[in-house]
Amino acid sequence: MITYQGTCPVCAGTAGFAARNDWFRDELKCRECGSIPRERIFAWALDLFRPDWRSVEMHECSPAERAVSRRMAEQCPGYVGSQFFADVPRGEMRGAMRSEDIEALTFPDQSLDLHVHLDVMEHVNRPDRALREMCRTLRPGGMAIFTTPFYPGLEKTLRRAIRFEDGIEHLGAPEYHGNPISDEGALVTFHYGRDLNTLMRMWEPNFSVTQLIPEDPSIGAMGDFRDVFVLRRIG
């Protein structure tokens, strides 16, 4: 067992972090809430860049039933969570979740203060449309804060798969990650490389882009894929 002492940014617990092996991305968990590094890094960035998040209009795309999403849903009255439900019209509800497509959101222009999501962008078919939609629906000064796997060894972003109306074209070996609403998993469409920040500024010039890669055992920010992105609407 590998252990670190510290305070969890998700639950504020002080019991520290422990992993069964050195694949910290999924294994280094908070001893109190069970959060994993990307959730703690996201929570750290959320508190740092939007300390007022509890009092804003916030949308989370594809929340999982884990500590950080529960924290936001419980503490922010303006929180709305959404999933891509193929059988529910966009903008309608299934239980507590709204049916949304991040590439074609139904939220009105400039109606939100904050978009958040954890490891969603690598599954999006048209990330350029997703960024434009996030910017469209944010008020001036609004932010998008999210994590997505980033591959510093890739000079250019690599497309892994393309969704067409009549099916999927795989450009490499099919890769799937966990999906909170489907046991089939979520198809990986991109491996993002060192050009990602430039691409995002090209896709939506009204966003400023900040990329952070914290490494801090005291908040359990250790291991691979520690990147968090903070986009601010400037226009």
C-alpha positions as CSV (number, residue, x, y, z in Angstrom):
1,M,0.0,0.0,0.0
2,I,1.3,3.5,-1.0
3,T,0.1,6.3,1.3
4,Y,0.4,10.1,1.5
5,Q,-0.8,12.5,4.2
6,G,-2.8,15.5,3.3
7,T,-6.2,17.2,3.0
8,C,-8.7,16.3,0.3
9,P,-10.0,19.2,-1.7
10,V,-13.3,17.3,-2.3
11,C,-14.4,16.4,1.2
12,A,-11.9,18.3,3.3
13,G,-11.0,15.1,5.0
14,T,-7.5,14.8,6.6
15,A,-7.1,11.0,6.6
16,G,-4.8,11.2,3.6
17,F,-4.6,9.1,0.4
18,A,-3.8,5.5,-0.4
19,A,-3.2,3.3,-3.5
20,R,-2.9,-0.4,-4.0
21,N,-0.4,0.1,-6.8
22,D,1.4,3.0,-8.6
23,W,-1.3,3.6,-11.2
24,F,-2.4,6.6,-9.2
25,R,-4.9,7.9,-11.8
26,D,-7.5,5.4,-10.7
27,E,-6.0,3.9,-7.5
28,L,-4.8,6.9,-5.3
29,K,-8.0,7.4,-3.3
30,C,-9.0,9.6,-0.5
31,R,-9.4,7.5,2.6
32,E,-12.6,9.3,3.5
33,C,-14.6,10.1,0.3
34,G,-12.9,7.8,-2.2
35,S,-12.1,10.6,-4.6
36,I,-9.4,10.0,-7.2
37,P,-6.7,12.4,-8.4
38,R,-8.5,14.1,-11.3
39,E,-11.5,14.8,-9.0
40,R,-9.3,16.4,-6.4
41,I,-7.4,18.4,-9.0
42,F,-10.7,19.6,-10.5
43,A,-12.0,20.5,-7.0
44,W,-8.8,22.4,-6.2
45,A,-9.1,24.3,-9.5
46,L,-12.8,25.0,-8.9
47,D,-12.1,26.5,-5.5
48,L,-9.1,28.5,-6.8
49,F,-10.7,30.0,-9.9
50,R,-14.4,30.2,-8.9
51,P,-14.5,30.4,-5.1
52,D,-18.1,31.6,-5.6
53,W,-19.2,28.5,-7.3
54,R,-21.9,27.7,-4.8
55,S,-23.8,30.8,-5.8
56,V,-23.6,30.6,-9.6
57,E,-25.6,28.9,-12.4
58,M,-23.6,25.8,-13.2
59,H,-23.9,23.0,-15.7
60,E,-22.0,19.7,-15.3
61,C,-21.8,17.4,-18.3
62,S,-21.9,13.6,-17.6
63,P,-21.5,13.6,-13.8
64,A,-20.6,10.3,-12.2
65,E,-22.0,9.1,-8.9
66,R,-18.9,10.1,-7.0
67,A,-17.9,12.6,-4.4
68,V,-17.1,15.7,-6.4
69,S,-20.3,15.7,-8.4
70,R,-22.4,15.1,-5.3
71,R,-20.6,17.9,-3.6
72,M,-21.5,20.4,-6.4
73,A,-25.1,19.1,-6.6
74,E,-25.6,19.4,-2.9
75,Q,-23.9,22.7,-2.3
76,C,-24.9,24.7,-5.4
77,P,-28.6,25.5,-5.8
78,G,-28.0,26.6,-9.4
79,Y,-26.4,23.2,-10.3
80,V,-27.8,21.3,-13.4
81,G,-26.4,17.9,-14.3
82,S,-26.8,16.5,-17.8
83,Q,-26.3,13.2,-19.6
84,F,-26.5,12.3,-23.3
85,F,-29.7,10.3,-23.3
86,A,-30.3,9.1,-26.8
87,D,-34.0,8.4,-26.1
88,V,-34.8,11.7,-24.3
89,P,-35.4,14.9,-26.3
90,R,-32.7,17.5,-25.6
91,G,-33.6,19.9,-22.8
92,E,-36.0,17.4,-21.1
93,M,-35.4,15.6,-17.8
94,R,-34.9,12.0,-16.9
95,G,-35.2,12.0,-13.1
96,A,-32.7,14.5,-11.8
97,M,-30.7,14.7,-15.0
98,R,-31.3,16.9,-18.0
99,S,-30.8,15.4,-21.5
100,E,-28.1,17.4,-23.4
101,D,-25.6,17.1,-26.2
102,I,-22.6,19.2,-25.4
103,E,-22.2,19.9,-29.1
104,A,-25.7,21.4,-29.3
105,L,-26.8,22.6,-25.9
106,T,-30.4,23.8,-25.3
107,F,-29.4,26.4,-22.7
108,P,-30.2,30.0,-23.8
109,D,-27.4,32.4,-24.8
110,Q,-25.4,33.8,-21.8
111,S,-27.5,31.9,-19.2
112,L,-24.8,30.2,-17.3
113,D,-21.7,31.1,-15.2
114,L,-19.9,27.8,-15.2
115,H,-19.5,24.7,-17.3
116,V,-17.7,21.8,-15.6
117,H,-16.9,18.2,-16.6
118,L,-14.4,15.5,-15.9
119,D,-12.9,13.5,-18.7
120,V,-15.6,14.2,-21.3
121,M,-13.8,16.0,-24.1
122,E,-11.9,12.9,-25.2
123,H,-15.2,11.4,-26.1
124,V,-16.7,14.3,-28.1
125,N,-17.1,13.9,-31.8
126,R,-16.7,17.6,-32.6
127,P,-14.8,19.4,-29.8
128,D,-14.9,22.6,-31.8
129,R,-18.7,22.7,-31.6
130,A,-18.6,21.8,-27.9
131,L,-16.3,24.8,-27.1
132,R,-18.4,27.1,-29.2
133,E,-21.6,25.9,-27.4
134,M,-20.0,26.4,-24.0
135,C,-18.9,29.9,-24.9
136,R,-22.3,30.8,-26.3
137,T,-24.1,29.8,-23.2
138,L,-21.7,31.5,-20.7
139,R,-22.1,35.0,-19.5
140,P,-19.1,37.3,-20.1
141,G,-16.5,36.3,-17.6
142,G,-18.0,32.8,-17.2
143,M,-15.7,29.8,-17.1
144,A,-15.4,26.2,-18.3
145,I,-13.3,24.1,-16.0
146,F,-12.6,20.5,-17.0
147,T,-10.2,17.6,-17.0
148,T,-9.3,15.5,-20.1
149,P,-6.4,13.1,-20.7
150,F,-3.4,15.1,-22.2
151,Y,-0.5,13.3,-23.9
152,P,2.6,15.5,-23.8
153,G,4.5,13.0,-26.0
154,L,2.1,13.8,-28.9
155,E,3.1,16.9,-30.9
156,K,-0.3,17.0,-32.5
157,T,-3.6,15.8,-31.3
158,L,-4.5,12.3,-32.6
159,R,-8.0,11.5,-33.8
160,R,-9.0,8.0,-32.7
161,A,-12.5,7.6,-34.1
162,I,-15.2,9.5,-36.0
163,R,-18.9,9.2,-35.5
164,F,-21.0,9.4,-38.7
165,E,-24.8,9.2,-39.0
166,D,-24.4,5.6,-40.3
167,G,-21.8,4.4,-37.8
168,I,-18.3,4.8,-36.4
169,E,-15.0,4.8,-38.4
170,H,-12.2,3.7,-36.2
171,L,-8.8,5.2,-37.0
172,G,-7.0,3.1,-34.5
173,A,-7.7,0.2,-32.1
174,P,-11.1,1.0,-30.5
175,E,-10.7,2.4,-27.0
176,Y,-13.5,2.9,-24.5
177,H,-13.6,4.4,-21.0
178,G,-16.2,4.1,-18.3
179,N,-19.6,5.6,-18.9
180,P,-21.9,6.6,-16.0
181,I,-25.1,5.7,-18.0
182,S,-23.9,2.7,-20.1
183,D,-22.1,-0.5,-19.4
184,E,-20.9,-0.4,-23.0
185,G,-18.5,2.4,-22.1
186,A,-17.7,5.7,-23.8
187,L,-15.8,5.7,-27.1
188,V,-12.5,7.6,-27.1
189,T,-12.4,9.9,-30.1
190,F,-9.3,11.9,-29.4
191,H,-5.9,11.7,-27.8
192,Y,-5.0,15.3,-27.1
193,G,-1.5,16.5,-27.7
194,R,0.7,19.5,-27.2
195,D,-1.3,21.5,-29.7
196,L,-4.6,21.3,-27.7
197,N,-4.4,24.8,-26.2
198,T,-3.8,26.3,-29.7
199,L,-6.7,24.3,-31.1
200,M,-9.0,25.5,-28.4
201,R,-8.1,29.1,-29.1
202,M,-8.7,28.5,-32.8
203,W,-12.1,26.8,-32.2
204,E,-13.3,29.6,-29.9
205,P,-11.3,32.8,-29.9
206,N,-13.5,34.3,-27.2
207,F,-12.0,31.9,-24.7
208,S,-8.7,32.4,-22.8
209,V,-7.1,29.1,-22.0
210,T,-5.1,28.1,-18.9
211,Q,-3.7,24.7,-18.4
212,L,-2.5,23.5,-15.0
213,I,-0.6,20.3,-14.1
214,P,-0.4,20.3,-10.2
215,E,1.8,17.8,-8.5
216,D,1.1,18.0,-4.8
217,P,1.0,15.0,-2.4
218,S,-0.8,17.1,0.2
219,I,-3.9,17.2,-2.0
220,G,-3.4,13.8,-3.5
221,A,-2.5,15.3,-6.9
222,M,-0.1,12.6,-8.1
223,G,0.4,10.3,-11.1
224,D,-0.3,10.5,-14.8
225,F,-3.0,12.7,-16.5
226,R,-3.1,15.4,-13.9
227,D,-4.1,18.2,-16.3
228,V,-6.9,20.6,-15.6
229,F,-8.1,23.3,-18.1
230,V,-9.6,26.6,-17.2
231,L,-11.3,28.6,-20.0
232,R,-12.7,32.0,-19.4
233,R,-15.1,33.8,-21.8
234,I,-13.4,37.2,-22.6
235,G,-15.9,38.4,-25.3
